[in-house]
Amino acid sequence: MRFVVLGASGYIGEAVQETIRAQGHRVVAVSRHGRGVGGAEGIAMNVQRDPVGSLLDGADGVLNLVGIIREAPAEGITYQALHVDATAKLVEAALKAGTPRYVQMSALGVSPRGGSRYFETKWEAEQLVRARLPHAVIVRPSLVFGGRADFFATLAGLAKNPVVPVPGDGHALFDPVFRGNLATVLASLLSAPAPDVAGQVYEIGGPVRMTLDAMIDWVAEVAGRRPPVPKLHMPLGLLRPLVSLGERVPAFPLTTDQLRMLNVPNITDDTRWHTWVPEPTPPGRDW
Ligand SMILES: NC(=O)c1ccc[n+]([C@@H]2O[C@H](COP(=O)([O-])OP(=O)(O)OC[C@H]3O[C@@H](n4cnc5c(N)ncnc54)[C@H](OP(=O)(O)O)[C@@H]3O)[C@@H](O)[C@H]2O)c1
């Protein structure tokens, strides 16, 4: 089968490309740069301005991984544009092409009024996918780890401090999921018999539930520090004005929206995905 993956050059996309190919299928890897991994066909497309055109013609399925974790409004890069408008464009193209399978990447924690624009626009994208493509599958993972994920790299950087600054009380809960496991689920959903998965929403959380504090201790331990490391919990009310000033500098590690996201529980008891990954990978030495 031949699957089109948008956002294929990203952290999750690269792993998915490899898994789809390992499962014996062809990948069309779409990103702004248009480079495929390991011999996959690559197509350059900016979903904000380029038409979908004939991209989906003859494809057996499409996976939409395009997403951002930080806006750059001066460049027109917004959650609305990337999550909602780009999805709307892709959905119409899938309808027109009659693409039999559509998988939309969302996120655990989405809600119509979560306070975080990331979560709200991911929710909006889900709604428009469901309204126009009832057979589409939606995937909501918790935080993804493995292969040096950006989020955990930031935690590892923070964890080098003698006293680690932690936004909030450190009690927010997560079910970190291993990137290789998620890639297996996404690739398997693309090729699964359509009636088995059509219209489903899968929440994907790993086997070990962790607080933000525990995740900091985990990456600190991987770096050779004995847990628990000393932490300074910074009340969100104090942090908000600081972050709202700091986030104007692109290198600042946190945005106001991310601060809101960090304090929404990011957990699930959904285990249906174990059909494809019977033994999910726990957090180990590879974050
Ligand atoms: N990582 C996590 O922990 C996590 C957790 C839950 C949900 N998710 C969701 O999973 C998806 C993938 O996440 P990720 O961590 O792999 O993100 P990522 O590494 O930032 O990858 C994002 C992808 O989107 C593409 N993209 C961005 N702007 C684009 C544009 N204008 N036109 C075309 N392509 C564009 C990027 O391609 P180029 O920049 O190369 O063009 C890249 O391939 C996202 O939707 C994210 O919200 C991630």
The ligand as an SDF file (V2000), in Angstrom:
LIG
                    3D

 48 52  0  0  0  0  0  0  0  0999 V2000
    6.1570   15.0150   20.4060 N   0  0  0  0  0  0  0  0  0  0  0  0
    5.1960   14.8290   21.3040 C   0  0  0  0  0  0  0  0  0  0  0  0
    5.4580   14.5520   22.4950 O   0  0  0  0  0  0  0  0  0  0  0  0
    3.7610   14.9250   20.8720 C   0  0  0  0  0  0  0  0  0  0  0  0
    2.7530   14.5990   21.8070 C   0  0  0  0  0  0  0  0  0  0  0  0
    1.4260   14.6820   21.4270 C   0  0  0  0  0  0  0  0  0  0  0  0
    1.0980   15.0630   20.1160 C   0  0  0  0  0  0  0  0  0  0  0  0
    2.0960   15.3940   19.2450 N   0  0  0  0  0  0  0  0  0  0  0  0
    1.7050   15.8070   17.8880 C   0  0  0  0  0  0  0  0  0  0  0  0
    2.3390   14.9400   16.9600 O   0  0  0  0  0  0  0  0  0  0  0  0
    2.6220   15.6340   15.7480 C   0  0  0  0  0  0  0  0  0  0  0  0
    4.0970   15.4640   15.3910 C   0  0  0  0  0  0  0  0  0  0  0  0
    4.8660   15.9350   16.4790 O   0  0  0  0  0  0  0  0  0  0  0  0
    6.4540   16.0050   16.4180 P   0  0  0  0  0  0  0  0  0  0  0  0
    6.9250   15.9760   17.8230 O   0  0  0  0  0  0  0  0  0  0  0  0
    6.9790   15.0050   15.4420 O   0  0  0  0  0  0  0  0  0  0  0  0
    6.6630   17.4780   15.8540 O   0  0  0  0  0  0  0  0  0  0  0  0
    7.8730   18.0730   15.0000 P   0  0  0  0  0  0  0  0  0  0  0  0
    9.1070   17.3000   15.1980 O   0  0  0  0  0  0  0  0  0  0  0  0
    7.9040   19.5330   15.2910 O   0  0  0  0  0  0  0  0  0  0  0  0
    7.3850   17.8650   13.5050 O   0  0  0  0  0  0  0  0  0  0  0  0
    6.4130   18.6820   12.9260 C   0  0  0  0  0  0  0  0  0  0  0  0
    6.2840   18.3530   11.4660 C   0  0  0  0  0  0  0  0  0  0  0  0
    5.3660   19.3010   10.8720 O   0  0  0  0  0  0  0  0  0  0  0  0
    5.9730   19.8130    9.6940 C   0  0  0  0  0  0  0  0  0  0  0  0
    5.5210   21.1750    9.4180 N   0  0  0  0  0  0  0  0  0  0  0  0
    5.5460   22.2450   10.2520 C   0  0  0  0  0  0  0  0  0  0  0  0
    5.0930   23.3410    9.6060 N   0  0  0  0  0  0  0  0  0  0  0  0
    4.7840   22.9350    8.3340 C   0  0  0  0  0  0  0  0  0  0  0  0
    4.2780   23.5890    7.1970 C   0  0  0  0  0  0  0  0  0  0  0  0
    3.9710   24.8950    7.1970 N   0  0  0  0  0  0  0  0  0  0  0  0
    4.0840   22.8740    6.0630 N   0  0  0  0  0  0  0  0  0  0  0  0
    4.3940   21.5610    6.0370 C   0  0  0  0  0  0  0  0  0  0  0  0
    4.8710   20.8700    7.0800 N   0  0  0  0  0  0  0  0  0  0  0  0
    5.0680   21.5660    8.2140 C   0  0  0  0  0  0  0  0  0  0  0  0
    7.4660   19.7950    9.9810 C   0  0  0  0  0  0  0  0  0  0  0  0
    8.1540   19.7750    8.7560 O   0  0  0  0  0  0  0  0  0  0  0  0
    9.2990   20.8210    8.3320 P   0  0  0  0  0  0  0  0  0  0  0  0
    9.5260   21.7540    9.4920 O   0  0  0  0  0  0  0  0  0  0  0  0
   10.4650   19.9450    8.0170 O   0  0  0  0  0  0  0  0  0  0  0  0
    8.7050   21.4640    7.1490 O   0  0  0  0  0  0  0  0  0  0  0  0
    7.6030   18.4570   10.6910 C   0  0  0  0  0  0  0  0  0  0  0  0
    7.6770   17.4150    9.7510 O   0  0  0  0  0  0  0  0  0  0  0  0
    2.2070   17.0890   15.9840 C   0  0  0  0  0  0  0  0  0  0  0  0
    0.9300   17.2850   15.4530 O   0  0  0  0  0  0  0  0  0  0  0  0
    2.1810   17.2020   17.5010 C   0  0  0  0  0  0  0  0  0  0  0  0
    1.2710   18.1860   17.9360 O   0  0  0  0  0  0  0  0  0  0  0  0
    3.4180   15.3340   19.5800 C   0  0  0  0  0  0  0  0  0  0  0  0
  1  2  1  0
  2  3  2  0
  2  4  1  0
  4  5  1  0
  4 48  2  0
  5  6  2  0
  6  7  1  0
  7  8  2  0
  8  9  1  0
  8 48  1  0
  9 10  1  0
  9 46  1  0
 10 11  1  0
 11 12  1  0
 11 44  1  0
 12 13  1  0
 13 14  1  0
 14 15  2  0
 14 16  1  0
 14 17  1  0
 17 18  1  0
 18 19  2  0
 18 20  1  0
 18 21  1  0
 21 22  1  0
 22 23  1  0
 23 24  1  0
 23 42  1  0
 24 25  1  0
 25 26  1  0
 25 36  1  0
 26 27  1  0
 26 35  1  0
 27 28  2  0
 28 29  1  0
 29 30  1  0
 29 35  2  0
 30 31  1  0
 30 32  2  0
 32 33  1  0
 33 34  2  0
 34 35  1  0
 36 37  1  0
 36 42  1  0
 37 38  1  0
 38 39  2  0
 38 40  1  0
 38 41  1  0
 42 43  1  0
 44 45  1  0
 44 46  1  0
 46 47  1  0
M  CHG  2   8   1  16  -1
M  END
$$$$
